[in-house]
Amino acid sequence: MTLPIAALDVDLHELVKQVAARKLAARMARLDDLRAHPEYATAGTPAPAGELAEVRHLLYDADPDASTPAFPYPTVQEAS
C-alpha cells in the first residue's frame, strides 16, 4: 500500500516545537550531569597532541619547527 504524498506533510509549527523540545532535553541532560559532577565543568579532557598542533597551526603557527609555514599575516608596515 502506497500512502499519498500529503500523508508526509508536517506542520512547521509542530516541527519547530519538536526540535526545540529535543534541544532542551539535550541541554537539561548536560545540566543534570554537571550538577552530579561539578568538577567536569573545569576539568575537561585534554586534546591529543596532534589535535593541539593542528589547532595551533590554524590559529597561528606557534611551532617554530613546523614544516608548513604560517599564514602570511601582514606586518605592521604592510597593514598601514
N, C-alpha and C positions, 0 to 999 in steps of 0.2 A: 504494500500500500504506500503510495506516494502522497505526502502532505502538500497542500498548496503553499506557494511562497509566502502568502500572507500569514501563515502559521509561524513563520520565523521572525516576524516583526517584533521588535522590542520597544517598549515605551522608553523614550530617552530619559524622562524624569526617574523612572524606576531603575534604569541602568545607572544613573548618576548616584542614586541613593545606595545601590548595592556596592558600587565601587568605594563610596565614602565609608560605608559600614566596614568593608574589608580593610581599608587603610586604618580606620580607628581601631579595629581589633588587633591589627599587627602592632600598632603603636602601644596599645594597652598591654599586650603581651611583653613587649620590651620593658615597659614601665614596671610591670609585676616582677620581672627578672631583676631589674635594678633595685627594687625595694628589697627583694630577698637577698641580693648580693651587692650592696652599695660599693664594694671595692672594685667591681667590674668597671665602674664609670671612670676611674682614674688609672686602673692598672693597664688595661689594653694588652694586646698581643703584639710584640714587636714584629715588624715586617722582616721577611728574609733579606739577606744581604743583597741578592741580585735585584730584588724589587726596590730596595732603598737606593741602589746605584742608578736604576732606571729613572726613578722619580727625581733624584738629584740632577741627572742629566737633562731631564725635560725642563726643570725649573731653571737650572743654571749648571753648567759643567763644573762641579765642585771637585772633581777628581783630577789632580794635576797630571796623572799618568794615563789618562783616558786615551784610547786610540781614536775615538771620534771627537773632533773639535767641538767647542761650544758654539752656540748660535752666534752669529756675528752681530752682537749688540753694538749700537753706535756709541762711540766715545763721547765725552762731554763736548769736545770740539766739534764733532760731527753733528751732534744734536742741536747745537746753537746756530 
